[in-house]
Amino acid sequence: MPNERTFRVTAFECYSNARSLLDEARLLYAEGYRPRAAALAIIGREELAKAIAYALAALLPEKMHILANSDQLRLHEVKHLITFGAEAAEIETEIYRSVLSQDSGFPLTAEERLVILFNWLVG
């Protein structure tokens, strides 16, 4: 049975793959290969979804069987739902951060933004 460390390492590897795919997609896009760039970007989003699922499995061991279910993570629809949820959380968090910054007069740090995003995701 995988443990927290295994999920953390796997999450990092998936995130690294997603970053590499995004970088390659940007290069292809800049050279005019837009359909190929779009395909790599979509694959990168799916890698990001896996990174999110594995990171959450490491943080929430009692939900590990749901979050890191390899049968489910093979389905494109599941990975797309995860990234849609992450985008919604980011939008919601950005709006919340903007309101907090505006009300307080002080911008939030990157760490504070991550705490807000994490709390919204697992909240």
C-alpha positions, -999 to 999 in steps of 0.1 A, spaced: 0 0 0 15 34 -10 23 57 18 24 95 22 59 98 10 52 78 -21 22 101 -29 43 132 -23 70 120 -47 45 109 -73 27 143 -70 60 161 -76 69 139 -106 34 145 -121 38 182 -115 73 182 -131 58 164 -161 30 190 -164 56 218 -163 77 202 -190 47 196 -212 36 232 -207 70 245 -217 70 223 -248 35 235 -257 46 271 -255 76 264 -278 53 247 -303 28 275 -301 55 301 -307 66 283 -338 31 281 -352 23 245 -343 -9 253 -325 -27 220 -328 3 201 -314 7 228 -287 -29 223 -277 -26 186 -275 5 188 -253 -13 214 -231 -42 191 -226 -19 162 -216 -1 187 -193 -35 195 -176 -41 158 -170 -7 155 -154 -15 184 -132 -48 167 -122 -28 136 -112 -4 158 -92 -33 174 -74 -49 140 -66 -17 125 -53 -8 156 -32 -43 155 -16 -39 117 -10 -7 125 8 -24 152 29 -56 133 35 -46 96 41 -82 87 51 -93 97 16 -64 80 -1 -85 52 -16 -106 78 -34 -81 104 -43 -53 82 -57 -75 55 -73 -54 45 -104 -85 31 -122 -102 65 -119 -71 85 -127 -68 67 -160 -101 83 -171 -98 116 -190 -131 128 -176 -120 124 -140 -87 143 -147 -106 171 -165 -130 174 -135 -101 177 -111 -85 205 -132 -119 223 -136 -122 222 -98 -87 235 -93 -94 264 -118 -126 272 -100 -108 272 -66 -81 295 -81 -106 319 -94 -125 319 -61 -93 323 -42 -81 351 -64 -113 370 -59 -111 364 -21 -75 375 -21 -83 406 -40 -110 415 -15 -87 408 15 -60 429 -1 -83 457 -9 -100 457 26 -67 455 45 -46 477 22 -18 450 22 -12 424 -6 -11 388 5 21 368 2 23 337 -20 22 315 11 -10 331 23 -25 326 -11 -16 289 -10 -31 285 24 -64 300 12 -64 278 -19 -57 247 1 -83 255 27 -108 261 -1 -99 228 -18 -102 206 13 -126 228 32 
